[in-house]
Amino acid sequence: MKKRLFIASIAAAGLLSVTASAQTVGVGTTKGGFTNQAGQSLSKVVSQKTDIQMRSQPFGGSSVYVPAVNAGKLEFGLVNELESLYAVTGTGIYPGRKHPNLRVVSATIPFRVAIFVKKDSPIKSIKDIKGKRVPSGWSSQRIIQPLMDGQLANGGLSYDDVIKVPTPSVVKGANDFAAGKTDIFFFVFGAGKVREVNAKVGGLRVLNFDPSPAAVAAAKKFVPPAFAKPEKPSKRNVGVSGPVHVMTYWHTLAAGKHVSDAAVYKVAKTMHDHRGALVKAFPGWGGFKSDKMAIKFKGLTYHPGAIKFYKEKGMWPPK
């Protein structure tokens, strides 16, 4: 009996030791859409493949969790390139409020965003949005404001040319569109929510993002990293019936300066070595390429833990 108790106590002590040594970190995401699903799947894979327990933590929007990462209250966050630039420089949606402690861990996917209308809508181009009901405000996802400003500018328009319909987020905007409250909605290209709305309204159509130099330059006044990416019809490309261009920029995984080099190194290595597991957990990772994790982002700084890994793989400095 004493022997069994001794063995049990040793086992319990071992379990406590393992539990104590396991580091728990959080990754900030939105409450829905690509970022939420990407965060959940990343957390699952990192927790399975390392001694780090990563937990997805949904917030009302990235403008809520980005300051938390900067302040050392949250370890990681899925943040697009544009918002990171605004946050670090204290411009755009963060006027006068610099967030100097944000560090890039990895580029994730080319983030494609688009304006959608019903398949049979008389709206054929962004220019045709003039005078139509358009979601606005973006109180929970402030980063959407410059993105929509850029989309409208690409068609020679501004919010002064449309009927503004207040909405806090892209998910609510998509729901409002499905309910007939707006004439367009804005969302990440290829997202599950887009497929859902497509089924509800009997088909969608993507409005072309004008790839001409002048039109792209107009959009870049609001979204500096933007470029026009060509897309073709496919099962994933809901709303595309022929060649079209969509506004694109990079999405990233960011970490706070306070996060240890070892933890960031492990996360970067896991993403690189287990791309297949990420895609299996969430198909939205399909655009993630292990050899494109280190990209030169103007105005942004990589975390030392990530740099160490990329040097080992011959991926540093980024081209």
C-alpha positions, 0 to 999 in steps of 0.5 A: 500500500505504501509502495503504491502511494509512493508511486502515485505521489511521484506520478502526481509530482511529475504531472505538476512539474510538466504542468508548471513548465508548460507556458500558456500564451494568448493570441488575439483574434476577432469574434468571427471571420478569417482571423478568428478561425485562423487564431483557433487553428493556430492555437490548436497546432501550436498546443499540439506540437510544442510545450506551449499552450496557446489560447485563442482570445476573441475580441470585438476587433483588432483595434482592441487587442493590438493595444493589449499586445503592445502593453504586454497584456497579451502575447500574440495577435493576428494583425494585418500589415496595414494596422500594424503600420498604423499602430507602430507609427501612431497614424491612421486609426491610431492618431498620436498613439504609437505602439512601439512594442509590436513585433512581426513573427511571420507573414501569414497569407496575402489578405484579399478583401472585396466588395460583394453585391448580389449576383443579379445586382445592377451594380457592376463596378465600384463606381456604380455604388454611388447613391447606394446603401453602404455599411459605415462607422465600423465602431468595433473594427476601426481598421475597416474604415481606411479599407473601405475608403480605399475601395471607394477611392479606387472607383473615384468615390468617397463616403460622401457619395453613398448612403451610410448605414452604421455597422460595428463590424464586417460580420454585422455588415454581412448580416445586414446585407443578407437581410436587405438593409444594404446594397453591398458588403465588404469582407475577406475574399474566400471567407466562410461567411461569404459562402453563407451569405452567397447561399442566403441571397441566391448568389454573389458577385465580386466588384472588380478592384481597378488595377490601373495605376491611377486607380490603385494609387488612389486606393493606396492613399488610404491603404499604402500596402495595397496592390491589385491581385488577379483572381480566377473562378474557382470553388473557393472564389465565391462571387467570381465568374470571370477574371477579376482583381481584388485589393490585397495586402499581407496579414501577419502574426505579431507578438509583443516585445515582452514575449520571450525569444524562445516562445516566438522561435517555437511558434515560428518553427511550428508554423513553418514545419506544420503548414499541413496541420494548419491547413487541415485545421482551417483551409483558410491557411491555404495561402500560407507558404512556409518559404514566404514567412519572412517578408520585408515590411516597410516600417515594421520590426521582426521579433528577435526570436523569429529572426533567429529561426529565419536565419537558421533556415536561410530566410533572413534578411527578407527579400 
